[in-house]
Amino acid sequence: MAQDNYPLYMPALKWKQGEHFAVKPLTASQKSRVQPVAEVPDRTYDWGKEKYTKSWDKHIDDIVTATVKNWGTTHVLAVDQVIDEKDALSSNPGTPWEYLFDNMWAAGVKAVPVLSTRASASEQAALIKVAKKNKHTRWLLRFRVEQDGEVPATAHVQTWFANKMAALGVKHGQVDAVLDLGHITGDPKVMAASTAQVLQTIAALGAWRQVVLLSGGFPINLAGVQKGNKQLSRADWDLYKRVAVRAELKEVSLGYGDFGVSHVDAFDGDPRKMVMSAALRYTHWKDWNVLKAKSVRHHGFDQYKDLCQILVLLPIYMHRTFSQGDANYDKVANDPKVGPGNATQWRRDATSHHIHVVLHQLASQPEF
């Protein structure tokens, strides 16, 4: 349960610089209401040389340093990752999974290992080993559906959670139970009843630390979004609102999880083939507003200043005091000395604003 009895917010964030910088300005009070799932990305790949730019050892060292600097060591952070059985350390013993959590905990990060349906037997064994070695009993179990937006069979979910709890050997009160539906492809109104039934079954298994519904609604990219100001429905928030008020869950304090202003899956293609447009992703109560200009390759990054100038004049703009992201939009729009920034800074500000919108909504404050 989050502070002040508000529902917990659990955003699954691509744990890159933009997301790091977005969470850094959060106050202690705000961080107590947010428990990110930091999705540690793969190592950077040099597509020209056809090789990774660093070892897993160095990559993990950098991730730990950035996490301490930007999230800190006071508040809980769940950690998921894309490490697989083929990945190995170059100069340290053990597995990358063990190295990751050994170093997170040694640095003081309150990192919670994530065990998901995508974990191999080797990953599960390594995570349990490193947790026992460090005497850590907090876990997050993440049931990820095989098909985006598909509500899984209740019996399957029940069996998976029960089996994983037996393997972990800890009490339910030390574990967050997360139902991850991936990208929402159906009508939230239609999905609500079956989703609530699955969550009710999960909740009935024990006194979990937290039960969370995680899903995403943002498209995989903006290629299909026309230039101008377009609205995209926040299907993930719509589904959560419908599910949270269901009678089956009246005794469950249901946490909310989303993927921020990103698609559920990280981009892993060749960036040289991307045609990136200047675009601003701005979360509102029911929709994302996407302000989109032309390709930055042919028309430059300064188009983003124009988008910020448009945003701050729109009724949807929540003013510079709402979040650090909104303050940055105001600076880019109105201060001639401030440049347009880059894609990392654009993601930073969009994510910062999004987090504040969700915290506002979960606290049931008026939507102005």
C-alpha positions in Angstrom: 0.0 0.0 0.0 1.3 3.4 -0.9 1.6 6.4 1.4 -1.7 7.9 2.6 -3.6 4.8 1.4 -3.5 5.9 -2.2 -3.0 3.1 -4.7 0.6 2.3 -5.5 1.9 3.4 -8.9 4.2 0.8 -10.5 5.4 2.1 -13.9 7.6 -0.3 -15.9 10.3 2.0 -17.2 12.9 1.4 -19.8 15.8 2.1 -17.5 17.7 4.5 -19.7 18.9 8.0 -19.3 15.6 9.7 -20.1 13.8 7.6 -17.5 16.7 8.1 -15.0 16.5 11.9 -15.3 12.7 11.8 -15.1 12.6 10.1 -11.6 15.5 12.1 -10.2 13.5 15.2 -9.2 10.7 13.3 -7.5 10.3 14.2 -3.8 10.5 11.6 -1.0 6.7 11.8 -0.7 6.2 11.1 -4.4 8.8 8.3 -4.4 6.9 6.6 -1.5 3.9 6.3 -3.9 5.9 5.1 -6.8 7.7 1.7 -7.1 9.1 1.5 -10.6 9.9 -1.7 -12.3 13.3 -0.7 -13.8 13.7 -2.7 -17.0 17.5 -2.9 -17.4 18.1 -2.7 -21.1 20.5 -4.7 -23.2 24.0 -3.5 -23.8 24.4 -0.9 -26.6 25.1 -2.5 -29.9 27.4 -1.0 -32.6 25.5 -1.9 -35.8 28.4 -0.7 -38.0 31.0 -2.9 -36.3 28.4 -5.6 -35.5 29.4 -5.9 -31.8 28.4 -4.8 -28.4 30.1 -1.6 -27.1 30.8 -2.9 -23.6 30.8 -6.1 -21.5 28.0 -7.1 -19.2 30.3 -6.3 -16.2 30.8 -2.7 -17.4 27.1 -2.3 -18.4 25.9 -3.5 -15.0 28.4 -1.2 -13.2 27.1 1.8 -15.2 23.4 0.8 -14.5 24.1 0.6 -10.7 25.9 3.9 -10.7 23.1 5.7 -12.6 20.5 4.1 -10.3 22.2 5.3 -7.1 22.6 8.8 -8.6 19.1 9.2 -10.0 16.8 7.0 -7.9 18.8 6.8 -4.7 19.0 4.3 -1.9 16.0 5.3 0.2 13.1 3.9 -1.7 12.2 0.5 -3.2 12.9 -0.2 -6.8 12.0 -3.5 -8.6 14.5 -4.6 -11.1 13.8 -6.7 -14.2 16.2 -7.4 -17.1 16.8 -9.0 -20.5 19.8 -11.1 -19.5 19.6 -14.6 -21.0 21.6 -17.9 -20.6 24.0 -17.0 -23.4 25.2 -13.8 -21.6 28.3 -14.1 -19.5 30.5 -11.8 -17.5 34.0 -11.0 -18.9 36.0 -10.5 -15.7 33.9 -11.6 -12.8 32.8 -15.0 -11.5 29.1 -16.1 -11.5 26.3 -15.0 -13.7 25.2 -11.5 -14.8 22.0 -12.0 -12.8 24.0 -12.5 -9.6 26.5 -9.7 -10.4 23.6 -7.3 -11.0 21.9 -7.8 -7.6 25.2 -8.2 -5.7 26.2 -4.8 -6.9 22.8 -3.2 -6.5 22.6 -4.3 -2.9 26.3 -3.5 -2.2 25.6 0.1 -3.4 22.6 0.4 -1.0 19.9 0.3 -3.7 16.7 -1.2 -2.3 16.4 -3.4 -5.3 13.7 -6.1 -5.5 14.3 -9.0 -7.9 11.6 -9.6 -10.5 10.8 -13.2 -11.4 8.6 -13.4 -14.4 7.0 -16.0 -16.6 9.8 -15.3 -19.1 12.5 -16.4 -16.7 14.4 -19.6 -17.6 15.3 -22.2 -15.0 18.8 -20.8 -14.9 17.6 -17.3 -14.3 15.3 -18.4 -11.5 18.1 -20.4 -9.8 20.6 -17.6 -10.0 18.1 -15.0 -8.6 17.2 -17.3 -5.7 20.9 -18.0 -5.1 21.9 -14.3 -4.9 18.9 -13.4 -2.8 19.6 -16.1 -0.2 23.3 -15.1 -0.2 22.4 -11.5 0.6 19.5 -12.5 2.9 17.0 -10.6 0.8 13.4 -11.8 1.0 11.5 -9.2 -1.0 10.4 -10.3 -4.4 8.1 -9.3 -7.3 6.4 -12.0 -9.3 5.4 -10.8 -12.8 3.0 -12.9 -14.8 3.5 -11.7 -18.4 0.9 -12.9 -20.9 2.2 -14.6 -24.0 -0.1 -12.6 -26.3 -0.4 -8.9 -25.8 -3.8 -7.8 -24.4 -5.0 -11.4 -23.9 -6.5 -12.1 -20.5 -5.0 -15.4 -19.3 -6.8 -18.5 -18.0 -7.4 -18.2 -14.3 -6.2 -21.7 -13.5 -2.9 -21.2 -15.3 -2.2 -17.9 -13.4 -3.1 -19.5 -10.1 -0.8 -22.5 -10.7 2.1 -20.3 -11.8 2.0 -18.0 -8.7 1.6 -20.9 -6.3 4.6 -22.7 -7.9 6.8 -19.7 -7.8 5.9 -18.9 -4.1 6.9 -22.5 -3.3 10.2 -22.1 -5.1 11.0 -18.8 -3.3 10.1 -20.1 0.1 9.0 -16.6 1.5 5.8 -15.2 2.9 3.2 -13.5 0.7 3.7 -10.3 2.6 7.2 -10.0 1.1 6.0 -10.3 -2.5 4.3 -8.1 -5.0 2.0 -10.0 -7.4 1.8 -8.4 -10.8 -0.5 -9.3 -13.7 1.1 -7.9 -16.8 -1.3 -7.9 -19.8 1.2 -6.3 -22.1 -0.1 -4.0 -24.8 -3.9 -3.5 -24.7 -5.4 -4.5 -28.0 -9.0 -5.0 -27.1 -11.8 -2.9 -25.6 -11.2 -2.2 -21.9 -14.9 -2.4 -21.3 -15.0 -5.9 -22.6 -11.8 -7.0 -20.8 -12.7 -5.6 -17.3 -14.7 -8.6 -16.0 -12.3 -11.3 -17.0 -9.3 -9.3 -15.8 -11.0 -8.7 -12.4 -11.6 -12.5 -12.0 -7.9 -13.3 -12.6 -6.8 -10.6 -10.1 -9.4 -11.9 -7.6 -7.8 -15.4 -7.9 -4.3 -14.0 -7.4 -5.4 -12.0 -4.4 -7.0 -15.0 -2.8 -3.7 -16.9 -2.8 -2.4 -15.0 0.2 -1.8 -11.7 1.9 0.4 -10.2 -0.8 2.4 -7.0 -0.1 0.7 -5.6 -3.2 -1.4 -6.8 -6.1 -0.9 -4.8 -9.3 -2.5 -4.6 -12.7 0.2 -3.7 -15.3 -0.6 -2.9 -19.0 0.4 -0.6 -21.7 -1.5 1.5 -24.3 1.1 3.5 -26.2 1.8 2.4 -29.8 5.1 0.8 -30.8 6.2 4.0 -32.6 4.7 7.2 -34.1 5.0 6.2 -37.7 1.2 5.9 -38.0 0.5 9.2 -36.3 0.0 12.1 -38.6 1.7 15.5 -38.2 -0.1 17.9 -35.9 -1.8 17.3 -32.6 -3.3 13.9 -32.3 -5.0 12.1 -29.4 -4.2 8.5 -28.5 -6.5 6.7 -25.9 -4.9 5.7 -22.7 -6.4 2.2 -22.8 -4.3 1.0 -19.9 -5.7 3.6 -17.5 -9.2 3.0 -18.8 -8.9 -0.7 -18.1 -7.5 -0.1 -14.6 -10.3 2.3 -13.7 -13.0 -0.2 -14.8 -11.3 -3.2 -13.0 -10.5 -1.4 -9.7 -14.2 -0.7 -9.0 -15.4 -4.2 -9.7 -17.3 -5.9 -6.8 -14.9 -8.9 -7.0 -12.0 -6.6 -5.9 -13.7 -4.6 -3.2 -11.3 -6.0 -0.6 -8.2 -5.6 -2.8 -6.1 -2.5 -2.8 -5.2 -2.7 -6.5 -2.0 -1.0 -7.6 -1.7 0.5 -11.1 1.1 -0.1 -13.5 1.8 1.2 -17.0 4.7 1.7 -19.4 4.7 5.4 -19.2 4.9 7.1 -22.6 6.6 4.0 -24.2 5.4 0.9 -25.9 5.6 -2.3 -23.8 8.6 -3.6 -25.8 11.9 -1.8 -26.1 13.1 -0.9 -29.6 16.0 -3.2 -30.5 16.5 -2.5 -34.2 19.2 -0.7 -36.2 18.8 3.0 -35.3 20.5 4.0 -38.5 17.3 2.9 -40.3 15.0 5.0 -38.1 13.4 8.1 -39.5 12.8 10.1 -36.3 10.4 13.0 -36.3 10.4 15.8 -33.8 7.5 14.8 -31.4 6.2 15.7 -28.0 4.2 13.1 -26.0 2.0 14.8 -23.5 -0.3 12.8 -21.1 -3.7 14.1 -20.3 -6.5 12.5 -18.2 -7.8 10.1 -20.8 -5.5 10.5 -23.7 -1.9 11.1 -24.8 -1.6 14.2 -27.0 1.1 13.7 -29.6 2.4 16.9 -31.1 4.4 15.8 -34.2 6.5 17.7 -36.7 8.7 16.5 -39.6 11.8 14.4 -39.7 14.7 15.8 -37.7 17.2 14.4 -40.2 15.8 16.7 -42.9 14.2 19.5 -41.0 16.3 19.7 -37.8 15.7 19.5 -34.0 14.6 23.1 -33.7 11.1 22.0 -34.7 10.7 20.8 -31.2 10.8 24.4 -29.9 7.9 25.1 -32.1 6.0 22.1 -30.6 6.7 23.4 -27.1 5.5 26.8 -28.0 2.2 25.3 -29.3 1.9 23.1 -26.2 2.1 25.8 -23.6 -0.7 27.7 -25.3 -3.1 24.7 -25.4 -5.8 24.2 -22.8 -4.3 20.7 -22.0 -1.1 22.3 -20.7 -0.9 21.9 -16.9 1.5 24.8 -16.4 5.2 24.9 -15.5 4.6 24.2 -11.8 2.9 20.8 -12.4 6.1 18.8 -12.9 9.8 19.3 -13.8 8.8 18.2 -17.3 6.3 20.9 -17.6 8.8 23.5 -16.3 11.2 22.3 -19.1 8.5 22.6 -21.7 8.0 26.2 -20.6 11.7 27.0 -20.8 12.1 25.5 -24.3 9.1 27.4 -25.5 9.9 30.8 -24.0 13.6 31.1 -23.3 15.6 31.8 -26.5 18.8 30.7 -24.8 17.4 27.2 -24.3 17.8 24.8 -27.2 15.4 22.1 -28.4 17.3 19.3 -26.6 17.5 15.8 -27.9 15.5 12.5 -27.8 16.7 11.6 -24.3 15.6 15.0 -22.9 12.2 14.7 -24.7 11.7 11.3 -23.1 12.8 12.7 -19.7 10.2 15.5 -19.8 7.4 13.4 -21.2 8.0 10.7 -18.5 8.2 13.3 -15.7 4.9 14.8 -16.7 3.3 11.4 -17.1 4.3 10.3 -13.6 2.8 13.4 -12.1 -0.5 13.0 -14.0 -0.8 9.4 -12.7 0.0 10.3 -9.1 -2.6 13.0 -9.4 -5.2 10.6 -10.7 -4.5 7.9 -8.2 -4.9 10.4 -5.4 -8.4 11.1 -6.8 -7.7 14.8 -7.1 -9.9 16.8 -9.5 -8.9 16.6 -13.1 -8.6 20.3 -14.1 
